[in-house]
Amino acid sequence: MVITKTAMAGTLESSDVQIILSPGTDDINITLESDVKKQYGTEIENTVRKILAAYDISSANVQITDKGALDLVIQARMVTAIERADEHQNANTAWEVL
């Protein structure tokens, strides 16, 4: 899948995460802002990359603002951002990645 438009999912409320997904050029570029980046930054990025790989996305910019979200919330927000970027044209949502 190729990301052709920018989409957002999530909020900046406590225990949530805001993800902005936009078209990329050659690779997956992740920008992470989180109070727990030192402890959980690698796991958050791995979760995001796993979801992108499940959708066969190899080029995208992902801006993440984490406010203490659990892994399952991050996964759900990623799926939502991808579906919004695809304008829900993909009838086969990859919920199994959750």
Secondary structure, DSSP 8 states (H G I E B T S, - for coil): ----S-EEE--SSTT-EEEEEEE-SSSEEEEEEETTHHHHHHHHHHHHHHHHHHTT--SEEEEEEESS--HHHHHHHHHHHHHHHTTT--SS--GGG-
